[in-house]
Amino acid sequence: MRGRSDGSQKKRVLVSLGLVAIILLFVYLYFGSRSDGESALEYGSRSLKKFGSSYLGGDEDTDGNKQDESSFKLGLDDGEAGIVPKSFPVCDDRHSELIPCLDRNLIYQTRLKLDLSLMEHYERHCPMPERRFNCLIPPPPGYKVPIKWPVSRDEVWKANIPHTHLANEKSDQNWMVVQGEKIAFPGGGTHFHYGADIYIKSLATMLNFSADEINNEGRLRTVLDIGCGVASFGGYLLKHDVLTMSVAPNDVHQNQIQFALERGIPAYLGVLGTQRLPYPSRSFEFAHCSRCRIDWLQRDGILLLELDRLLRPGGYFAYSSPEAYAQDEENLKIWREMSTLVERMCWKIAAKQNQTVIWVKPLNNDCYMDREPGTQPPLCKSDEDPDATSGVSMEACITPYSDHDHRNGGSGLAPWPARLTAPPPRLADFGYSNDMFQKDTEIWHQRVENYWNLLSPKISTDTIRNVMDMKANMGSFGAALKNKDVWVMNIVSEEGPNTLKLVYDRGMIGSIHNWCEAYSTYPRTYDLLHAWTVFSDIEKKGCSGEDLLIEMDRILRPTGFIIIRDKQHVIDFVKKYLTALHWEAVTTADTSTEVDQDRDDIVFILQKKLWLTTESLRTTE
């Protein structure tokens, strides 16, 4: 019978195909009409395809969990094809905490040869474009809109960070306690079991600060807390008008920084490894390590010398650790070697009591000049830029002060809060005048007032806590928010000018970053993103506008806001992706009434909707 057709069989096949086609058409019409009118609560599983190796049948160490880049790599002009996706795929639930440039799976998959003893595996390693997850990061099962500040300092929803191993591991140190659906933070730490408040006061007392107040009448404003745990130290410093950059790696205590940011406390994922931290020299008045488990003597003291680079003239380093008080031979040996090292660095003991020692840096270069020739560590070479950080390796050398700081015997900064609006001494490094600084401050004060008026129908006094200015320049946007109960992470481009030191001189914090890459933070950690010409900047560099949109969605909390201030073609580009991203336009405004040079800019304000995957819905229900 080979080669002969069976008429009845062919007829049955045609009928079957027709029925399948009718069913598919019905499904398309049904779901298509529903997605057009979806409410503010978006169900990601209805309109978005699940994405990830476990859904595609791939293996963890293969490329099976990567989408074809060509379908997403569109410029601001919509690329060659001019196709705009109606939806982005959703990463599977196990990627709900993905940090693309700190992804250990990427390190395993690409078999990077890293020195684990130098902590290189905790430093940034960003995926190549073909290995990026071009999908939306889903919230974890049962996710809720975060608790508002200031209540959030002391408690968060367990469902938002479903990790309780720290509560068990640090139960004797009062880091955190599981209480039903919430995780509470009693304010304890490894060396301050009885609370950060008591510990902070003891540090002020040790240093004989006026009224035992740690801010020292406004002279102590910016703090670097290394190995910060869940950042209770920084959280309790806030009420003293002291702003802390709490830093910890994504290590075995993986979610320390995630807890800190969920609480509304400034924090950054970073590590003292081989690269400089992304902060300029002379940024902090005070550095702190409470049992941070760092070998400060390694590689000729290179990590301690990185702290030295970051401390201002007369800055302090508070060290609470067994080496500072224990009498066993091993700890005594470490203490002797560390004391010898800091003495050669010209640090002196400002106070030593119980479990804590506080060292202080010199105010000028005199001590460095008086050292015997050949003394180690050496001074850094005069042609090295102490403020450069991107791709710059640490060096075991002492960063001397600028001629200005040496002559003045310090940074010459006004006490807080006057320093916020006083022209910083380092303005001269950029050729900026005091008048330019004052004008920039006034312009951004007006702009921020306009922003808040536009946002006012959508927000109340506690709606916004964690703010990121994606292009901070001199920090005037953040300065204009002084009277709001918020903190601002000020981002300055790695391609400079490196105005981040002006941000720190004004008493604020921030970091260097390149927006062609993902930022070092967990998903869902900021309430407001401010993008002033950021899209125009990456367009000039040839980077993907879609990649930036997906990254902004990753770091923005559900119900959070984005303020885009850019040219009309950028606004038009972003508008095409609102449905795919589950963002909602709040308002659009021109800037023709503003008295500044950017009258052709458009202000576009957006809000991220809360959407849940099938697994999230199942848990919530």
Residue pairs with C-beta under 8 A, 6 or more apart in sequence:
31 46
31 47
34 46
34 47
35 46
35 47
35 86
35 87
38 46
38 47
40 584
40 609
40 610
41 609
41 610
41 611
41 612
42 582
42 609
42 610
42 611
42 612
43 611
43 612
43 613
43 614
43 617
44 90
44 136
44 138
44 582
44 611
44 612
44 613
44 614
45 90
45 613
45 614
45 617
47 87
48 87
48 88
48 89
48 90
48 136
49 87
49 89
49 90
50 89
50 90
50 92
50 613
51 65
51 67
51 89
51 90
51 91
51 92
51 133
51 135
52 65
52 91
52 92
52 94
52 95
52 135
53 59
53 60
53 62
53 64
53 65
53 92
54 92
54 94
55 92
56 64
56 65
57 64
58 64
58 65
60 105
60 108
60 109
61 108
61 109
62 109
63 131
65 133
66 130
66 131
66 132
66 133
67 89
67 133
67 134
67 135
69 129
69 130
69 132
69 134
71 85
71 134
72 85
72 134
72 544
72 546
72 547
73 79
73 129
73 544
73 546
74 81
74 83
74 84
74 544
74 545
74 546
75 539
75 544
75 545
76 535
76 539
76 545
76 569
76 570
76 573
77 569
77 573
78 84
78 573
78 576
84 576
84 577
84 580
85 577
85 580
86 579
86 580
87 579
87 580
88 134
88 135
88 136
88 550
88 580
88 581
89 134
89 135
89 136
90 135
90 136
90 138
90 613
91 98
91 133
91 135
91 136
91 137
91 138
92 138
93 138
93 140
93 141
93 613
93 615
93 616
95 133
95 135
95 137
95 138
96 137
96 138
96 139
96 140
96 523
97 140
97 255
97 258
97 522
97 523
98 133
98 137
98 523
98 554
99 250
99 269
99 518
99 520
99 521
99 522
99 523
100 106
100 126
100 127
100 132
100 133
100 517
100 518
100 551
101 124
101 125
101 126
101 127
101 517
101 518
101 519
101 520
102 122
102 124
102 125
102 250
102 269
102 520
103 125
103 127
104 121
104 250
106 125
106 127
106 131
107 114
107 121
107 125
109 131
110 131
112 121
112 125
114 120
114 121
114 125
115 274
118 273
118 274
119 249
119 271
119 272
119 273
119 274
120 273
120 274
122 249
122 250
122 251
122 271
122 273
123 271
123 273
123 274
123 275
124 275
124 517
124 520
126 517
126 518
127 133
129 544
129 547
132 547
134 546
134 547
134 550
135 550
136 550
136 553
136 554
136 581
136 582
137 523
137 524
137 553
137 554
138 612
138 613
138 616
139 160
139 524
139 558
139 610
139 612
139 613
139 616
140 159
140 160
140 161
140 162
140 616
141 159
141 162
141 615
141 616
141 618
141 619
141 620
142 159
142 162
142 616
142 619
142 620
143 157
143 159
143 160
143 524
143 558
143 610
143 612
143 616
144 157
144 159
144 160
145 557
145 558
145 559
145 610
146 152
146 156
146 157
146 160
146 262
146 557
147 155
147 156
147 157
147 182
148 462
148 463
148 465
149 264
149 462
149 465
149 485
150 264
150 485
152 262
152 263
152 264
152 465
153 185
153 235
153 263
153 264
153 265
154 184
154 185
154 187
154 263
155 179
155 182
155 183
155 184
155 185
156 182
156 183
156 185
156 259
156 262
156 263
157 181
157 182
157 183
158 164
158 178
158 180
158 181
158 182
158 183
159 181
159 619
160 262
160 524
161 183
161 255
161 258
161 259
161 262
163 254
163 255
163 258
164 178
164 183
166 175
166 176
166 230
166 253
166 255
166 256
166 259
167 175
167 176
167 177
167 178
167 183
169 253
170 176
170 190
170 229
171 177
172 193
173 188
173 189
173 190
173 193
174 186
174 187
174 188
174 189
174 193
174 194
174 195
175 185
175 186
175 188
175 189
175 229
175 230
175 232
176 183
176 184
176 185
176 186
176 230
176 259
177 183
177 184
177 185
177 186
178 184
183 259
185 230
185 232
185 235
185 259
185 263
186 195
187 195
187 196
187 197
187 232
187 235
187 236
188 194
188 195
188 196
188 232
189 196
189 199
189 229
189 232
189 233
189 290
190 229
190 290
190 291
190 320
191 199
191 290
191 291
191 320
191 321
191 355
191 356
192 198
192 199
192 233
192 290
192 320
195 236
196 232
196 233
196 235
196 236
196 237
197 236
199 233
200 214
200 233
200 236
200 237
200 240
201 212
201 214
202 353
202 356
203 214
203 318
203 356
203 358
204 212
204 213
204 214
204 216
205 212
206 350
206 351
206 353
206 356
206 358
207 216
207 316
207 350
207 351
207 358
209 215
209 216
209 217
209 220
210 216
210 217
213 240
214 220
214 237
214 240
214 242
215 221
215 240
215 241
215 242
215 416
217 415
218 241
218 415
218 416
218 417
218 418
218 419
219 285
219 415
219 416
220 242
220 285
220 286
220 316
221 241
221 242
221 243
221 285
221 416
221 419
221 507
222 242
222 243
222 244
222 245
222 283
222 284
222 285
222 286
222 504
222 507
222 508
222 509
223 234
223 237
223 242
223 243
223 244
223 245
223 284
223 285
223 286
223 287
223 288
224 244
224 245
224 247
224 279
224 283
224 284
224 286
224 287
224 288
224 307
224 310
225 231
225 233
225 234
225 244
225 245
225 246
225 247
225 287
225 288
225 289
226 247
226 248
226 272
226 287
226 288
226 289
226 292
226 294
226 307
227 247
227 248
227 289
227 290
227 291
227 292
227 293
227 294
228 234
228 244
228 246
228 247
228 248
228 256
228 257
228 260
228 267
229 248
229 253
229 256
229 290
230 256
230 259
230 260
230 263
231 244
231 246
231 256
231 257
231 259
231 260
231 263
231 265
231 266
231 267
233 244
233 246
233 288
233 290
234 244
234 245
234 246
234 260
234 265
234 266
234 267
235 260
235 263
235 265
237 243
237 244
238 244
238 265
238 487
241 416
241 417
242 286
243 266
243 487
243 507
243 508
243 509
244 265
244 266
244 509
245 266
245 267
245 268
245 279
245 284
245 509
246 257
246 260
246 265
246 266
246 267
246 268
247 267
247 268
247 269
247 270
247 271
247 277
248 256
248 257
248 267
248 269
248 270
248 271
249 269
249 270
249 271
250 257
250 269
251 271
255 522
257 267
257 268
257 269
257 521
257 522
258 522
258 525
260 266
260 267
261 267
261 466
261 521
261 522
261 525
261 526
262 525
264 465
264 466
264 487
266 487
266 489
266 509
268 489
268 511
268 520
268 521
269 520
269 521
269 522
270 277
270 278
270 520
272 294
272 303
272 306
274 393
274 394
275 389
275 391
275 392
275 393
275 394
276 306
276 309
276 388
276 389
276 392
276 393
276 394
277 306
277 310
277 389
278 389
278 390
278 511
278 512
278 513
279 310
279 389
279 500
279 504
279 511
279 512
280 386
280 387
280 389
280 498
280 500
280 501
280 504
281 309
281 310
281 386
281 387
281 399
281 501
282 310
282 311
282 312
282 313
282 386
282 401
282 405
282 411
282 501
282 504
283 310
283 312
283 500
283 501
283 504
284 310
284 311
284 312
284 315
284 504
285 311
285 312
285 314
285 315
285 316
286 315
286 316
286 317
286 318
287 307
287 310
287 311
287 315
287 316
287 317
287 318
288 317
288 318
289 317
289 318
289 319
289 320
289 321
290 320
290 321
291 320
291 321
291 322
292 321
294 303
295 303
296 303
296 304
296 338
296 341
297 334
297 337
297 338
297 341
299 396
300 376
300 377
300 396
301 341
301 345
301 377
301 396
302 394
302 395
302 396
303 394
304 341
304 342
304 345
305 345
305 377
305 394
305 395
305 396
305 397
305 398
305 399
306 394
307 317
308 345
308 347
308 361
308 398
308 399
309 386
309 399
311 317
311 361
312 361
312 410
312 411
312 413
313 361
313 362
313 363
313 364
313 401
313 405
313 409
313 410
313 411
314 360
314 361
314 362
314 363
314 410
315 360
315 361
316 350
316 358
316 359
316 360
316 361
317 347
317 358
317 359
317 360
317 361
318 356
318 357
318 358
319 356
319 357
319 358
319 359
320 355
320 356
321 355
322 331
322 355
323 331
323 334
323 335
323 338
324 335
324 352
324 355
324 356
324 357
325 354
325 355
325 356
326 332
342 359
344 371
344 375
344 376
344 377
345 377
345 398
346 361
346 362
346 367
346 368
346 371
346 398
347 359
347 360
347 361
347 362
348 359
348 360
348 362
349 357
349 358
349 359
349 360
350 358
350 359
350 360
351 357
351 358
352 358
362 368
363 409
363 410
364 401
364 405
364 406
364 407
364 409
365 400
365 401
365 406
368 379
368 398
368 400
377 396
377 397
377 398
378 397
378 398
379 397
379 398
379 399
379 400
380 386
380 395
380 397
380 398
380 399
380 400
381 397
384 395
386 399
387 498
387 500
387 501
388 498
389 494
389 512
390 494
390 512
390 514
400 406
404 412
404 425
404 428
405 411
405 412
408 425
411 425
411 505
412 425
413 419
413 422
413 424
413 425
413 505
414 422
416 507
417 482
417 507
419 505
419 506
419 507
420 479
420 482
420 506
420 507
420 508
421 441
421 479
421 506
423 434
423 437
423 438
424 437
424 501
424 502
424 505
424 506
425 505
426 501
426 502
426 505
427 433
427 434
427 436
427 437
427 502
429 501
430 497
430 499
430 502
432 474
437 474
440 473
440 474
440 476
441 474
441 476
441 479
441 480
443 476
443 594
443 595
443 596
444 476
444 477
444 479
444 480
445 476
445 479
445 480
446 594
446 595
446 596
447 477
447 480
447 565
447 594
448 477
448 480
448 481
449 480
450 589
450 594
450 603
451 563
451 603
451 605
454 586
454 587
454 589
454 603
454 605
455 561
455 586
455 605
458 561
458 586
458 607
459 561
461 485
462 485
463 527
464 484
464 486
464 527
464 528
464 560
464 561
465 485
465 486
465 487
465 527
466 486
466 487
466 489
466 525
466 526
466 527
466 528
466 557
467 478
467 481
467 486
467 487
467 488
467 489
467 526
467 527
467 528
467 529
467 530
468 488
468 489
468 491
468 526
468 528
468 529
468 530
468 555
469 475
469 477
469 478
469 488
469 489
469 490
469 491
469 510
469 530
469 532
470 491
470 515
470 529
470 530
470 531
470 532
470 534
471 491
471 492
471 493
471 531
471 532
471 533
471 534
471 537
472 478
472 488
472 490
472 491
472 492
472 499
472 500
472 503
472 510
473 492
473 499
473 532
474 499
474 502
474 503
474 506
475 488
475 490
475 499
475 502
475 503
475 506
475 508
475 510
477 488
477 490
477 530
477 532
478 488
478 490
478 503
478 508
478 510
479 506
479 508
481 488
486 527
486 528
487 509
488 508
488 509
488 510
489 509
489 510
489 511
489 526
490 500
490 503
490 508
490 509
490 510
490 511
491 510
491 511
491 512
491 513
491 515
491 519
492 498
492 499
492 500
492 503
492 510
492 511
492 512
492 513
493 512
493 513
493 514
493 515
493 537
494 512
494 513
494 514
495 514
498 512
500 510
500 511
500 512
503 509
503 510
504 510
511 520
513 519
515 534
515 537
515 538
515 543
515 548
515 551
516 538
516 541
516 543
516 547
518 551
518 554
519 551
519 555
521 555
522 555
523 554
523 555
524 554
524 555
524 556
524 557
524 558
525 555
525 557
526 555
526 556
526 557
526 560
527 556
527 557
527 560
527 561
528 560
528 561
528 562
528 563
529 552
529 555
529 556
529 560
529 561
529 562
529 563
530 563
530 565
531 552
531 562
531 563
531 564
531 565
531 566
532 565
532 566
533 565
533 566
533 567
533 601
534 548
534 566
535 545
535 548
535 564
535 566
535 570
535 573
535 574
536 566
536 567
536 570
538 544
538 545
538 548
539 545
539 570
545 573
546 577
549 574
549 577
549 581
550 581
552 562
553 581
553 583
553 608
556 562
556 608
557 608
558 608
558 609
558 610
558 611
559 607
559 608
559 609
559 610
560 607
560 608
561 586
561 605
561 606
561 607
561 608
562 583
562 605
562 606
562 607
562 608
563 603
563 604
563 605
564 570
564 571
564 574
564 603
564 604
564 605
564 606
565 591
565 598
565 601
565 602
565 603
565 604
566 601
566 602
566 604
567 600
567 601
567 602
568 600
568 602
570 602
571 588
571 602
571 604
574 604
574 606
575 585
575 604
577 583
578 584
578 585
578 606
581 608
582 608
582 609
582 611
583 606
583 607
583 608
583 609
584 606
584 607
584 608
584 609
585 604
585 605
585 606
586 605
586 606
586 607
587 604
587 605
588 602
588 603
588 604
588 605
589 602
589 603
590 602
590 603
591 598
591 599
591 600
591 601
591 602
591 603
592 599
612 620
